[in-house]
Amino acid sequence: MKVVKYWVLAVCVGLLSACNHGFEGEYKVKPGSSIEVLNELSALVGVKNMIVGRDYLESEGERTYFDKIFVRKSNNGQRYLVFKKGEQEEVWKIIDDNTLQQGNDLINVTLQKIK
């Protein structure tokens, strides 16, 4: 009986942990560029904060809900955080467990997790 009880508990914990994508939290948003002039101009925009939730993004008090937020791994091992709403996907490159980036070298937006 104890074995069944622990097995059910383990399954429940596994299912609950599978619901999270692991990147929930508050992030500092910083625009940037590899071109020095554009990088200086992007610094004028300032730094904002954004909250990544289980199924939403919140910025400046406005929430955008998604059907699903999940991590996708490419063939070369790179990970991406995918925000899916209907058939549309918004994809952010995962730099590390605390940093997300969208865009390219020319113009990009980096989200750094606030600890």
C-alpha positions as CSV (number, residue, x, y, z in Angstrom):
1,M,0.0,0.0,0.0
2,K,2.8,2.4,0.8
3,V,4.4,1.7,-2.5
4,V,1.3,2.7,-4.4
5,K,1.0,5.8,-2.2
6,Y,4.5,6.9,-3.0
7,W,4.1,6.1,-6.7
8,V,1.0,8.3,-6.9
9,L,2.8,11.1,-5.1
10,A,5.7,10.8,-7.5
11,V,3.5,11.0,-10.5
12,C,1.6,14.0,-9.2
13,V,4.9,15.8,-8.5
14,G,6.1,15.0,-12.0
15,L,3.0,16.3,-13.6
16,L,3.1,19.5,-11.6
17,S,6.7,20.1,-12.4
18,A,6.1,19.5,-16.1
19,C,3.6,22.4,-16.2
20,N,6.3,25.0,-15.7
21,H,8.7,26.1,-18.4
22,G,11.3,27.1,-15.8
23,F,11.7,30.8,-16.9
24,E,9.0,32.3,-14.7
25,G,10.1,35.5,-13.0
26,E,10.8,39.2,-13.4
27,Y,13.3,40.3,-16.1
28,K,15.1,43.6,-16.8
29,V,14.6,44.4,-20.5
30,K,17.6,46.0,-22.3
31,P,17.7,46.8,-26.0
32,G,21.1,46.6,-27.7
33,S,23.0,46.3,-31.0
34,S,26.4,45.3,-32.2
35,I,26.7,48.6,-34.0
36,E,28.0,51.2,-31.6
37,V,25.7,54.1,-32.7
38,L,22.6,52.0,-32.6
39,N,23.6,50.6,-29.2
40,E,24.0,54.2,-27.8
41,L,20.6,55.1,-29.2
42,S,19.0,52.0,-27.7
43,A,20.4,53.1,-24.3
44,L,18.3,56.2,-24.5
45,V,15.2,54.1,-24.5
46,G,16.0,53.0,-21.0
47,V,15.5,49.8,-19.1
48,K,12.1,48.3,-18.4
49,N,10.9,45.3,-16.4
50,M,8.9,42.4,-17.8
51,I,7.3,39.5,-16.0
52,V,7.2,36.0,-17.6
53,G,4.5,33.9,-16.1
54,R,3.4,30.3,-16.6
55,D,1.2,31.4,-19.6
56,Y,1.6,35.2,-19.9
57,L,4.0,38.1,-20.4
58,E,3.4,41.3,-18.4
59,S,4.9,44.6,-19.3
60,E,3.9,48.0,-17.9
61,G,0.8,46.5,-16.2
62,E,-0.5,44.9,-19.4
63,R,-0.7,41.1,-19.6
64,T,-0.6,39.1,-22.8
65,Y,-1.8,35.5,-22.4
66,F,-0.5,32.6,-24.5
67,D,-2.0,29.2,-25.1
68,K,1.4,27.7,-24.2
69,I,4.9,28.7,-23.2
70,F,7.5,26.0,-23.5
71,V,11.2,25.2,-24.2
72,R,12.2,23.9,-27.6
73,K,15.6,22.4,-28.3
74,S,17.0,22.6,-31.8
75,N,19.1,19.9,-33.5
76,N,22.3,21.8,-32.6
77,G,21.5,21.9,-28.9
78,Q,20.4,25.5,-28.7
79,R,17.3,26.1,-26.5
80,Y,14.5,28.5,-27.2
81,L,11.6,29.8,-25.1
82,V,8.5,29.6,-27.3
83,F,5.3,31.7,-26.7
84,K,2.5,30.0,-28.7
85,K,-0.9,31.7,-29.3
86,G,-3.1,29.9,-31.8
87,E,-0.9,29.1,-34.9
88,Q,1.6,32.0,-34.1
89,E,4.8,31.6,-32.2
90,E,7.2,34.1,-30.7
91,V,10.6,32.7,-30.1
92,W,13.3,33.9,-27.7
93,K,16.8,32.4,-27.6
94,I,17.9,31.1,-24.2
95,I,21.4,32.4,-23.6
96,D,21.5,30.8,-20.1
97,D,19.1,30.0,-17.3
98,N,18.8,33.7,-16.5
99,T,19.1,35.4,-19.9
100,L,16.8,35.4,-22.9
101,Q,17.4,37.3,-26.2
102,Q,15.3,38.1,-29.2
103,G,16.6,39.6,-32.4
104,N,20.0,39.4,-34.1
105,D,23.4,41.2,-33.9
106,L,22.1,44.3,-35.6
107,I,19.2,44.9,-33.2
108,N,18.2,42.8,-30.2
109,V,16.4,42.8,-26.9
110,T,17.9,41.0,-23.9
111,L,16.0,40.0,-20.9
112,Q,18.1,39.5,-17.7
113,K,16.4,37.8,-14.8
114,I,16.2,39.9,-11.6
115,K,17.2,37.8,-8.7
